[in-house]
């Protein structure tokens, strides 16, 4: 009996679709597990960072401790004073983890880490939407996952991880809505979450969406579905601000005005030059910036494609917005990293399927050779400073080997350098997060937890503590459960004379200068090795 092949490649269309779904599920599950490892492992090992981390943790703790019926989630406070710097979505999520797992570093950072892990999947989904093919989408997600600022900021209890997740969700919804208008609802949900996290970023993203659609899919501009989604995004944040206005009135105006003052024109006086901001932006996307620059060049020459238009509009508007910000520059610049990942992923996919005899730009091998040399020099610097740490040694060895072997493979025109670079960067980041150096900013000030324990155990509740340390430390406030207020030597001396029971946190040099009377040192000199002293008046 003759057999006639009915289907192409001898397989049915149902079989092909089943294999496609299986492969897609495998990619999504693999990416999510890989992301969870980098974002969650060793998450609670180090104390909270000053500024955003400790402030967010304190606000979330007060939401968690608020009495039932007080609507603490809607009216957040910071040491019982209204806190209106940002809408309360992320603070509420952290308060929820406090309710489930208690107050600690892990539960504080967990919501942002989970959302950052989900953002890796959304980058892949965006890549599938604009590139269609799986390889550039997968490469884009892997580049995004192995970017140092994404891992660093995504693991911290800051707004960056949630912001990236909500921004990417919004853009994904807009891209899908070009084929199915129901996806404007997903875009609206993402935009709503973004406005309830950081309203300024919602406005910037709305500008990206409108400009991209005006260029790529102008018919959607007049769609009622799209504007319904945008209004849905703005409405919850608008309601929140109205509620704050109703409750606090003039205080809301003052805080909104302070938020507007963070944005200024480039021609105004900046603390740093334009070159500073460019260097701050460019130093962290390495090594993927090498390929992203060529990807951006390809996007410029391919403006008739939707992926190129999205990359150009997205990167252009966020670069302009970041250049206008004089404070918290990195908080706005981090939104450019997904664009870098998409551009680099597209370029790497082109390399993967290019002819074997193609000649790679000489800049690539020179760039990776230079990065390998710089890594060795930095490692040698730490060794010269007698700062020998096994974890640092392993990190530098991993990076140096990755860059060196990549240089050789590029010189040999071997496309396997892509796989090696992904694996080497992932292993290096894994070594970093398992070390005590993944929050390198902690080295800029004295260790906080031992001092905080000293204050918490010796200072009565609601009492203020004044310190000779010049900078405010929100982490010290959070761990000690007291307000520790920086003060000059003159103010410290006045408080000592005027208060019946003062508490001062001073260094030994300041204590000698003040020449105070009836000093009682609350430290235990046998167990406390730090140079900071907690003092009060002797009760004799």
ABEGO torsion letter per residue (X at the ends): XBBBBABBGGBBAAAAAAAAAAAAAAAAAAAAAAAAAAAABGAAABBBBBEAAAAAAAAAAAAAABBBGAGAAABBBBGGBBBAABBAAAAAAAAAAAAAAEBBAAAAAAAAAAAAAAAAAAAAAAAAAAAGBAAAAAAAAAAAAABAAAAAAAABBBAAAAAAAAAAAAAAAAAAAAABAAAAAAAAAAAAAAAAABAAAAAAAAAAAAAAAAAABAAAAABAAAAAAAAAAAAAAAAAAAAAAAAAEAAAAAAAAAAAAABBBAABBBABBAAAAAAAAAAAAOAAAAAAAAAAAAAAAAAABAAAAAAAAAAAAAAAAAAABABGAAAAAAAAAAAAAAAAAAAAAAAAABBAABBBBAAAAAAAAAAAAAAAAAAAAAAAAGBBBAAAAAAAAAAAAAAAAAAAAAAAGBAAAAAAAAAAAAAAAAAAAABAAABAAAAABBBAAAAAAAAAAABBBGBBBBBABABBBAAAAAAAGBBBBBBBAAAAAAAAAABABBBBBBBAAAAAAAGBBGBBBABBAAABABABBBBBBBAX
